[in-house]
Amino acid sequence: MDYSTFRFELLKKEIDLLNQKINHFDNLRMKTKQMSLILWTAVIGFGLKENVNESIFFLASSIPIPFWIMETRYKTYYKGFYLRIRVIRDFISKGEYLVGNSKLRAELDQFLSNRNHSNFPVFDYWGVNSVSSDIHAKDVNFWKNFFSGTNLWIYLPMTVSGFIIGVYHLFF
């Protein structure tokens, strides 16, 4: 196996590993949503059926919060891996890439042929060395992902509605 084939095989293996990680964290995110919704629905349903006091509804409003935090953490990992996939895709499709915070340009021809010199990082799973720290911090930010659209549309209504049902049972 010559050197260019070896380097290209490394990139292909990294793409395979990244796709596996992306699928894994996507699956974890879906299971987290399902567990949160099932537990929240069970507690709300039990409270309404058994006509218990309002504290169970306040408990139900707090159930989504740890799941929200877990899913946000999974989403930050997912975004980091996806960012690296985008970097590799851009590098292969455009033939060159500006690496990270440096002024170094990585060229695909040089990466595949030159045994001694290549600026493109290999096996940078989370994309830390591949993109600028500003882009990485923006895409892989915990708080940005915490307040992202899907998280807000799933976890916030469960939290608020559990609280509203608790307040309703408290006064009526």
Rosetta constraint file for C-alpha pairs under 8 A:
AtomPair CA 1 CA 5 HARMONIC 6.34 0.50
AtomPair CA 1 CA 6 HARMONIC 6.53 0.50
AtomPair CA 2 CA 6 HARMONIC 6.30 0.50
AtomPair CA 3 CA 7 HARMONIC 6.26 0.50
AtomPair CA 3 CA 112 HARMONIC 7.19 0.50
AtomPair CA 3 CA 113 HARMONIC 6.87 0.50
AtomPair CA 3 CA 115 HARMONIC 6.74 0.50
AtomPair CA 4 CA 8 HARMONIC 6.15 0.50
AtomPair CA 4 CA 111 HARMONIC 7.49 0.50
AtomPair CA 4 CA 112 HARMONIC 4.15 0.50
AtomPair CA 4 CA 113 HARMONIC 5.14 0.50
AtomPair CA 4 CA 114 HARMONIC 7.87 0.50
AtomPair CA 5 CA 9 HARMONIC 6.04 0.50
AtomPair CA 5 CA 112 HARMONIC 7.25 0.50
AtomPair CA 6 CA 10 HARMONIC 6.27 0.50
AtomPair CA 7 CA 11 HARMONIC 6.45 0.50
AtomPair CA 7 CA 111 HARMONIC 7.48 0.50
AtomPair CA 7 CA 112 HARMONIC 6.21 0.50
AtomPair CA 8 CA 12 HARMONIC 6.29 0.50
AtomPair CA 8 CA 112 HARMONIC 6.73 0.50
AtomPair CA 9 CA 13 HARMONIC 6.10 0.50
AtomPair CA 10 CA 14 HARMONIC 6.13 0.50
AtomPair CA 10 CA 122 HARMONIC 7.43 0.50
AtomPair CA 11 CA 15 HARMONIC 6.18 0.50
AtomPair CA 11 CA 88 HARMONIC 7.86 0.50
AtomPair CA 11 CA 122 HARMONIC 6.91 0.50
AtomPair CA 11 CA 123 HARMONIC 7.86 0.50
AtomPair CA 12 CA 16 HARMONIC 6.28 0.50
AtomPair CA 13 CA 17 HARMONIC 6.16 0.50
AtomPair CA 14 CA 18 HARMONIC 6.01 0.50
AtomPair CA 14 CA 122 HARMONIC 7.81 0.50
AtomPair CA 14 CA 123 HARMONIC 6.14 0.50
AtomPair CA 14 CA 125 HARMONIC 7.66 0.50
AtomPair CA 15 CA 19 HARMONIC 6.07 0.50
AtomPair CA 15 CA 85 HARMONIC 6.65 0.50
AtomPair CA 15 CA 88 HARMONIC 7.96 0.50
AtomPair CA 16 CA 20 HARMONIC 6.26 0.50
AtomPair CA 17 CA 21 HARMONIC 6.25 0.50
AtomPair CA 18 CA 22 HARMONIC 6.05 0.50
AtomPair CA 18 CA 81 HARMONIC 6.02 0.50
AtomPair CA 18 CA 82 HARMONIC 7.57 0.50
AtomPair CA 18 CA 84 HARMONIC 7.97 0.50
AtomPair CA 18 CA 85 HARMONIC 6.98 0.50
AtomPair CA 18 CA 125 HARMONIC 6.84 0.50
AtomPair CA 19 CA 23 HARMONIC 6.10 0.50
AtomPair CA 20 CA 24 HARMONIC 6.06 0.50
AtomPair CA 21 CA 25 HARMONIC 6.18 0.50
AtomPair CA 21 CA 78 HARMONIC 7.54 0.50
AtomPair CA 21 CA 81 HARMONIC 7.25 0.50
AtomPair CA 22 CA 26 HARMONIC 5.99 0.50
AtomPair CA 22 CA 78 HARMONIC 5.48 0.50
AtomPair CA 22 CA 81 HARMONIC 6.40 0.50
AtomPair CA 22 CA 82 HARMONIC 6.86 0.50
AtomPair CA 23 CA 27 HARMONIC 6.04 0.50
AtomPair CA 24 CA 28 HARMONIC 6.26 0.50
AtomPair CA 25 CA 29 HARMONIC 6.07 0.50
AtomPair CA 25 CA 74 HARMONIC 5.84 0.50
AtomPair CA 25 CA 75 HARMONIC 7.24 0.50
AtomPair CA 25 CA 77 HARMONIC 7.35 0.50
AtomPair CA 25 CA 78 HARMONIC 5.87 0.50
AtomPair CA 26 CA 30 HARMONIC 6.35 0.50
AtomPair CA 26 CA 74 HARMONIC 7.85 0.50
AtomPair CA 26 CA 75 HARMONIC 7.79 0.50
AtomPair CA 26 CA 78 HARMONIC 7.05 0.50
AtomPair CA 27 CA 31 HARMONIC 6.24 0.50
AtomPair CA 28 CA 32 HARMONIC 6.04 0.50
AtomPair CA 28 CA 71 HARMONIC 7.78 0.50
AtomPair CA 28 CA 74 HARMONIC 7.22 0.50
AtomPair CA 29 CA 33 HARMONIC 6.34 0.50
AtomPair CA 29 CA 71 HARMONIC 5.41 0.50
AtomPair CA 29 CA 74 HARMONIC 6.42 0.50
AtomPair CA 29 CA 75 HARMONIC 7.24 0.50
AtomPair CA 30 CA 34 HARMONIC 6.27 0.50
AtomPair CA 31 CA 35 HARMONIC 6.08 0.50
AtomPair CA 32 CA 36 HARMONIC 6.14 0.50
AtomPair CA 32 CA 67 HARMONIC 6.17 0.50
AtomPair CA 32 CA 70 HARMONIC 7.53 0.50
AtomPair CA 32 CA 71 HARMONIC 6.40 0.50
AtomPair CA 33 CA 37 HARMONIC 6.12 0.50
AtomPair CA 33 CA 67 HARMONIC 7.27 0.50
AtomPair CA 33 CA 71 HARMONIC 7.71 0.50
AtomPair CA 33 CA 154 HARMONIC 7.85 0.50
AtomPair CA 34 CA 38 HARMONIC 6.04 0.50
AtomPair CA 35 CA 39 HARMONIC 6.10 0.50
AtomPair CA 36 CA 40 HARMONIC 5.97 0.50
AtomPair CA 36 CA 63 HARMONIC 6.96 0.50
AtomPair CA 36 CA 64 HARMONIC 5.64 0.50
AtomPair CA 36 CA 67 HARMONIC 6.13 0.50
AtomPair CA 37 CA 41 HARMONIC 5.93 0.50
AtomPair CA 37 CA 64 HARMONIC 7.75 0.50
AtomPair CA 38 CA 42 HARMONIC 6.06 0.50
AtomPair CA 39 CA 43 HARMONIC 6.21 0.50
AtomPair CA 39 CA 63 HARMONIC 7.43 0.50
AtomPair CA 40 CA 44 HARMONIC 6.16 0.50
AtomPair CA 40 CA 60 HARMONIC 5.63 0.50
AtomPair CA 40 CA 61 HARMONIC 7.75 0.50
AtomPair CA 40 CA 63 HARMONIC 6.27 0.50
AtomPair CA 40 CA 64 HARMONIC 7.16 0.50
AtomPair CA 40 CA 158 HARMONIC 7.41 0.50
AtomPair CA 41 CA 45 HARMONIC 5.80 0.50
AtomPair CA 42 CA 46 HARMONIC 5.95 0.50
AtomPair CA 43 CA 47 HARMONIC 6.08 0.50
AtomPair CA 43 CA 56 HARMONIC 7.16 0.50
AtomPair CA 43 CA 57 HARMONIC 7.47 0.50
AtomPair CA 43 CA 60 HARMONIC 5.97 0.50
AtomPair CA 44 CA 48 HARMONIC 6.17 0.50
AtomPair CA 44 CA 56 HARMONIC 7.68 0.50
AtomPair CA 44 CA 57 HARMONIC 6.35 0.50
AtomPair CA 44 CA 60 HARMONIC 6.42 0.50
AtomPair CA 44 CA 162 HARMONIC 7.35 0.50
AtomPair CA 45 CA 49 HARMONIC 5.96 0.50
AtomPair CA 46 CA 50 HARMONIC 5.87 0.50
AtomPair CA 46 CA 51 HARMONIC 7.94 0.50
AtomPair CA 47 CA 51 HARMONIC 5.56 0.50
AtomPair CA 47 CA 52 HARMONIC 5.43 0.50
AtomPair CA 47 CA 53 HARMONIC 7.65 0.50
AtomPair CA 47 CA 56 HARMONIC 6.34 0.50
AtomPair CA 47 CA 57 HARMONIC 6.89 0.50
AtomPair CA 48 CA 52 HARMONIC 7.23 0.50
AtomPair CA 52 CA 56 HARMONIC 7.30 0.50
AtomPair CA 53 CA 169 HARMONIC 7.30 0.50
AtomPair CA 53 CA 170 HARMONIC 7.67 0.50
AtomPair CA 54 CA 58 HARMONIC 6.67 0.50
AtomPair CA 54 CA 165 HARMONIC 7.91 0.50
AtomPair CA 54 CA 166 HARMONIC 4.80 0.50
AtomPair CA 54 CA 167 HARMONIC 7.20 0.50
AtomPair CA 54 CA 169 HARMONIC 5.53 0.50
AtomPair CA 54 CA 170 HARMONIC 5.69 0.50
AtomPair CA 55 CA 59 HARMONIC 6.18 0.50
AtomPair CA 55 CA 166 HARMONIC 6.83 0.50
AtomPair CA 56 CA 60 HARMONIC 6.14 0.50
AtomPair CA 56 CA 166 HARMONIC 7.57 0.50
AtomPair CA 57 CA 61 HARMONIC 6.23 0.50
AtomPair CA 57 CA 162 HARMONIC 5.33 0.50
AtomPair CA 57 CA 163 HARMONIC 6.38 0.50
AtomPair CA 57 CA 165 HARMONIC 6.37 0.50
AtomPair CA 57 CA 166 HARMONIC 4.70 0.50
AtomPair CA 58 CA 62 HARMONIC 6.61 0.50
AtomPair CA 58 CA 162 HARMONIC 6.19 0.50
AtomPair CA 58 CA 163 HARMONIC 5.42 0.50
AtomPair CA 58 CA 166 HARMONIC 5.63 0.50
AtomPair CA 59 CA 63 HARMONIC 6.53 0.50
AtomPair CA 59 CA 162 HARMONIC 7.97 0.50
AtomPair CA 60 CA 64 HARMONIC 7.79 0.50
AtomPair CA 60 CA 159 HARMONIC 7.40 0.50
AtomPair CA 60 CA 162 HARMONIC 5.58 0.50
AtomPair CA 60 CA 163 HARMONIC 7.75 0.50
AtomPair CA 61 CA 158 HARMONIC 6.47 0.50
AtomPair CA 61 CA 159 HARMONIC 4.19 0.50
AtomPair CA 61 CA 160 HARMONIC 6.52 0.50
AtomPair CA 61 CA 161 HARMONIC 7.12 0.50
AtomPair CA 61 CA 162 HARMONIC 4.30 0.50
AtomPair CA 61 CA 163 HARMONIC 5.33 0.50
AtomPair CA 62 CA 159 HARMONIC 6.27 0.50
AtomPair CA 63 CA 67 HARMONIC 7.44 0.50
AtomPair CA 63 CA 159 HARMONIC 7.56 0.50
AtomPair CA 64 CA 68 HARMONIC 5.88 0.50
AtomPair CA 64 CA 155 HARMONIC 5.77 0.50
AtomPair CA 64 CA 158 HARMONIC 6.78 0.50
AtomPair CA 64 CA 159 HARMONIC 6.31 0.50
AtomPair CA 65 CA 69 HARMONIC 6.32 0.50
AtomPair CA 65 CA 155 HARMONIC 7.31 0.50
AtomPair CA 65 CA 159 HARMONIC 7.55 0.50
AtomPair CA 66 CA 70 HARMONIC 6.19 0.50
AtomPair CA 67 CA 71 HARMONIC 6.02 0.50
AtomPair CA 68 CA 72 HARMONIC 6.10 0.50
AtomPair CA 68 CA 146 HARMONIC 7.41 0.50
AtomPair CA 68 CA 151 HARMONIC 6.94 0.50
AtomPair CA 68 CA 155 HARMONIC 6.33 0.50
AtomPair CA 69 CA 73 HARMONIC 6.29 0.50
AtomPair CA 69 CA 146 HARMONIC 7.20 0.50
AtomPair CA 70 CA 74 HARMONIC 6.29 0.50
AtomPair CA 71 CA 75 HARMONIC 5.98 0.50
AtomPair CA 72 CA 76 HARMONIC 6.26 0.50
AtomPair CA 72 CA 142 HARMONIC 6.54 0.50
AtomPair CA 72 CA 145 HARMONIC 5.81 0.50
AtomPair CA 72 CA 146 HARMONIC 5.29 0.50
AtomPair CA 72 CA 151 HARMONIC 7.81 0.50
AtomPair CA 73 CA 77 HARMONIC 6.58 0.50
AtomPair CA 73 CA 142 HARMONIC 6.79 0.50
AtomPair CA 74 CA 78 HARMONIC 6.13 0.50
AtomPair CA 75 CA 79 HARMONIC 5.99 0.50
AtomPair CA 75 CA 145 HARMONIC 6.84 0.50
AtomPair CA 76 CA 80 HARMONIC 6.23 0.50
AtomPair CA 76 CA 139 HARMONIC 7.90 0.50
AtomPair CA 76 CA 140 HARMONIC 5.03 0.50
AtomPair CA 76 CA 141 HARMONIC 6.59 0.50
AtomPair CA 76 CA 142 HARMONIC 6.24 0.50
AtomPair CA 76 CA 145 HARMONIC 6.79 0.50
AtomPair CA 77 CA 81 HARMONIC 6.31 0.50
AtomPair CA 77 CA 126 HARMONIC 7.57 0.50
AtomPair CA 77 CA 140 HARMONIC 7.38 0.50
AtomPair CA 78 CA 82 HARMONIC 6.09 0.50
AtomPair CA 79 CA 83 HARMONIC 5.94 0.50
AtomPair CA 79 CA 139 HARMONIC 6.57 0.50
AtomPair CA 79 CA 140 HARMONIC 5.89 0.50
AtomPair CA 80 CA 84 HARMONIC 6.48 0.50
AtomPair CA 80 CA 125 HARMONIC 7.72 0.50
AtomPair CA 80 CA 126 HARMONIC 4.69 0.50
AtomPair CA 80 CA 127 HARMONIC 6.24 0.50
AtomPair CA 80 CA 136 HARMONIC 7.53 0.50
AtomPair CA 80 CA 139 HARMONIC 7.37 0.50
AtomPair CA 80 CA 140 HARMONIC 5.82 0.50
AtomPair CA 81 CA 85 HARMONIC 6.47 0.50
AtomPair CA 81 CA 125 HARMONIC 6.02 0.50
AtomPair CA 81 CA 126 HARMONIC 4.99 0.50
AtomPair CA 81 CA 127 HARMONIC 6.93 0.50
AtomPair CA 82 CA 86 HARMONIC 6.32 0.50
AtomPair CA 83 CA 87 HARMONIC 6.37 0.50
AtomPair CA 83 CA 126 HARMONIC 7.27 0.50
AtomPair CA 83 CA 127 HARMONIC 6.25 0.50
AtomPair CA 83 CA 136 HARMONIC 7.93 0.50
AtomPair CA 83 CA 139 HARMONIC 7.87 0.50
AtomPair CA 84 CA 88 HARMONIC 6.34 0.50
AtomPair CA 84 CA 124 HARMONIC 7.30 0.50
AtomPair CA 84 CA 125 HARMONIC 6.35 0.50
AtomPair CA 84 CA 126 HARMONIC 6.01 0.50
AtomPair CA 84 CA 127 HARMONIC 4.63 0.50
AtomPair CA 84 CA 130 HARMONIC 7.20 0.50
AtomPair CA 85 CA 89 HARMONIC 6.11 0.50
AtomPair CA 86 CA 90 HARMONIC 6.06 0.50
AtomPair CA 87 CA 91 HARMONIC 6.08 0.50
AtomPair CA 87 CA 127 HARMONIC 7.80 0.50
AtomPair CA 87 CA 130 HARMONIC 6.96 0.50
AtomPair CA 87 CA 131 HARMONIC 7.59 0.50
AtomPair CA 88 CA 92 HARMONIC 6.14 0.50
AtomPair CA 89 CA 93 HARMONIC 5.98 0.50
AtomPair CA 90 CA 94 HARMONIC 5.68 0.50
AtomPair CA 90 CA 95 HARMONIC 7.71 0.50
AtomPair CA 90 CA 96 HARMONIC 7.90 0.50
AtomPair CA 90 CA 97 HARMONIC 7.26 0.50
AtomPair CA 91 CA 95 HARMONIC 5.42 0.50
AtomPair CA 91 CA 96 HARMONIC 5.38 0.50
AtomPair CA 91 CA 97 HARMONIC 5.37 0.50
AtomPair CA 91 CA 107 HARMONIC 7.78 0.50
AtomPair CA 91 CA 108 HARMONIC 6.87 0.50
AtomPair CA 92 CA 96 HARMONIC 7.50 0.50
AtomPair CA 92 CA 108 HARMONIC 6.67 0.50
AtomPair CA 95 CA 107 HARMONIC 5.72 0.50
AtomPair CA 95 CA 108 HARMONIC 4.81 0.50
AtomPair CA 95 CA 109 HARMONIC 7.26 0.50
AtomPair CA 96 CA 105 HARMONIC 6.66 0.50
AtomPair CA 96 CA 106 HARMONIC 5.34 0.50
AtomPair CA 96 CA 107 HARMONIC 4.15 0.50
AtomPair CA 96 CA 108 HARMONIC 5.71 0.50
AtomPair CA 97 CA 105 HARMONIC 5.55 0.50
AtomPair CA 97 CA 106 HARMONIC 5.06 0.50
AtomPair CA 97 CA 107 HARMONIC 6.45 0.50
AtomPair CA 97 CA 120 HARMONIC 7.74 0.50
AtomPair CA 98 CA 102 HARMONIC 7.60 0.50
AtomPair CA 98 CA 103 HARMONIC 6.68 0.50
AtomPair CA 98 CA 104 HARMONIC 5.89 0.50
AtomPair CA 98 CA 105 HARMONIC 4.53 0.50
AtomPair CA 98 CA 106 HARMONIC 6.22 0.50
AtomPair CA 99 CA 103 HARMONIC 7.02 0.50
AtomPair CA 99 CA 104 HARMONIC 5.72 0.50
AtomPair CA 99 CA 105 HARMONIC 6.07 0.50
AtomPair CA 99 CA 106 HARMONIC 6.67 0.50
AtomPair CA 99 CA 119 HARMONIC 7.19 0.50
AtomPair CA 99 CA 120 HARMONIC 6.62 0.50
AtomPair CA 99 CA 129 HARMONIC 7.34 0.50
AtomPair CA 99 CA 130 HARMONIC 5.34 0.50
AtomPair CA 99 CA 131 HARMONIC 6.08 0.50
AtomPair CA 99 CA 132 HARMONIC 7.57 0.50
AtomPair CA 100 CA 128 HARMONIC 7.68 0.50
AtomPair CA 100 CA 129 HARMONIC 5.51 0.50
AtomPair CA 100 CA 130 HARMONIC 4.68 0.50
AtomPair CA 100 CA 131 HARMONIC 3.85 0.50
AtomPair CA 100 CA 132 HARMONIC 4.19 0.50
AtomPair CA 100 CA 133 HARMONIC 7.12 0.50
AtomPair CA 101 CA 131 HARMONIC 6.78 0.50
AtomPair CA 101 CA 132 HARMONIC 4.53 0.50
AtomPair CA 101 CA 133 HARMONIC 6.63 0.50
AtomPair CA 104 CA 119 HARMONIC 6.65 0.50
AtomPair CA 105 CA 119 HARMONIC 6.75 0.50
AtomPair CA 106 CA 110 HARMONIC 7.50 0.50
AtomPair CA 106 CA 111 HARMONIC 7.19 0.50
AtomPair CA 106 CA 118 HARMONIC 6.50 0.50
AtomPair CA 106 CA 119 HARMONIC 4.96 0.50
AtomPair CA 106 CA 120 HARMONIC 5.21 0.50
AtomPair CA 107 CA 111 HARMONIC 6.09 0.50
AtomPair CA 107 CA 118 HARMONIC 7.76 0.50
AtomPair CA 107 CA 119 HARMONIC 7.91 0.50
AtomPair CA 107 CA 120 HARMONIC 7.77 0.50
AtomPair CA 108 CA 112 HARMONIC 6.17 0.50
AtomPair CA 109 CA 113 HARMONIC 6.09 0.50
AtomPair CA 110 CA 114 HARMONIC 5.21 0.50
AtomPair CA 110 CA 117 HARMONIC 7.41 0.50
AtomPair CA 110 CA 118 HARMONIC 6.34 0.50
AtomPair CA 111 CA 117 HARMONIC 7.46 0.50
AtomPair CA 111 CA 118 HARMONIC 5.15 0.50
AtomPair CA 111 CA 119 HARMONIC 7.61 0.50
AtomPair CA 111 CA 120 HARMONIC 7.06 0.50
AtomPair CA 114 CA 118 HARMONIC 7.03 0.50
AtomPair CA 120 CA 130 HARMONIC 7.53 0.50
AtomPair CA 121 CA 129 HARMONIC 6.85 0.50
AtomPair CA 121 CA 130 HARMONIC 6.48 0.50
AtomPair CA 124 CA 128 HARMONIC 6.74 0.50
AtomPair CA 124 CA 129 HARMONIC 6.51 0.50
AtomPair CA 124 CA 130 HARMONIC 7.03 0.50
AtomPair CA 127 CA 131 HARMONIC 6.22 0.50
AtomPair CA 127 CA 136 HARMONIC 7.41 0.50
AtomPair CA 128 CA 132 HARMONIC 7.74 0.50
AtomPair CA 128 CA 133 HARMONIC 7.15 0.50
AtomPair CA 128 CA 136 HARMONIC 6.79 0.50
AtomPair CA 131 CA 135 HARMONIC 6.59 0.50
AtomPair CA 131 CA 136 HARMONIC 6.42 0.50
AtomPair CA 132 CA 136 HARMONIC 6.26 0.50
AtomPair CA 133 CA 137 HARMONIC 5.81 0.50
AtomPair CA 134 CA 138 HARMONIC 6.09 0.50
AtomPair CA 135 CA 139 HARMONIC 6.19 0.50
AtomPair CA 136 CA 140 HARMONIC 5.76 0.50
AtomPair CA 136 CA 141 HARMONIC 7.98 0.50
AtomPair CA 137 CA 141 HARMONIC 5.53 0.50
AtomPair CA 138 CA 144 HARMONIC 7.77 0.50
AtomPair CA 139 CA 144 HARMONIC 7.95 0.50
AtomPair CA 140 CA 144 HARMONIC 7.99 0.50
AtomPair CA 140 CA 145 HARMONIC 7.62 0.50
AtomPair CA 141 CA 145 HARMONIC 6.22 0.50
AtomPair CA 142 CA 146 HARMONIC 5.95 0.50
AtomPair CA 143 CA 147 HARMONIC 6.29 0.50
AtomPair CA 144 CA 148 HARMONIC 6.09 0.50
AtomPair CA 145 CA 151 HARMONIC 7.78 0.50
AtomPair CA 146 CA 151 HARMONIC 6.55 0.50
AtomPair CA 146 CA 152 HARMONIC 7.87 0.50
AtomPair CA 147 CA 151 HARMONIC 6.40 0.50
AtomPair CA 147 CA 152 HARMONIC 5.95 0.50
AtomPair CA 148 CA 152 HARMONIC 6.17 0.50
AtomPair CA 149 CA 153 HARMONIC 6.07 0.50
AtomPair CA 150 CA 154 HARMONIC 6.21 0.50
AtomPair CA 151 CA 155 HARMONIC 5.76 0.50
AtomPair CA 151 CA 156 HARMONIC 7.39 0.50
AtomPair CA 152 CA 156 HARMONIC 5.15 0.50
AtomPair CA 152 CA 157 HARMONIC 7.57 0.50
AtomPair CA 153 CA 157 HARMONIC 6.58 0.50
AtomPair CA 154 CA 158 HARMONIC 6.85 0.50
AtomPair CA 155 CA 159 HARMONIC 6.24 0.50
AtomPair CA 156 CA 160 HARMONIC 6.05 0.50
AtomPair CA 157 CA 161 HARMONIC 5.75 0.50
AtomPair CA 158 CA 162 HARMONIC 6.05 0.50
AtomPair CA 159 CA 163 HARMONIC 6.38 0.50
AtomPair CA 160 CA 164 HARMONIC 6.12 0.50
AtomPair CA 161 CA 165 HARMONIC 6.05 0.50
AtomPair CA 162 CA 166 HARMONIC 6.18 0.50
AtomPair CA 163 CA 167 HARMONIC 6.22 0.50
AtomPair CA 164 CA 168 HARMONIC 6.07 0.50
AtomPair CA 165 CA 169 HARMONIC 6.16 0.50
AtomPair CA 166 CA 170 HARMONIC 6.09 0.50
AtomPair CA 167 CA 171 HARMONIC 6.40 0.50
AtomPair CA 168 CA 172 HARMONIC 5.77 0.50
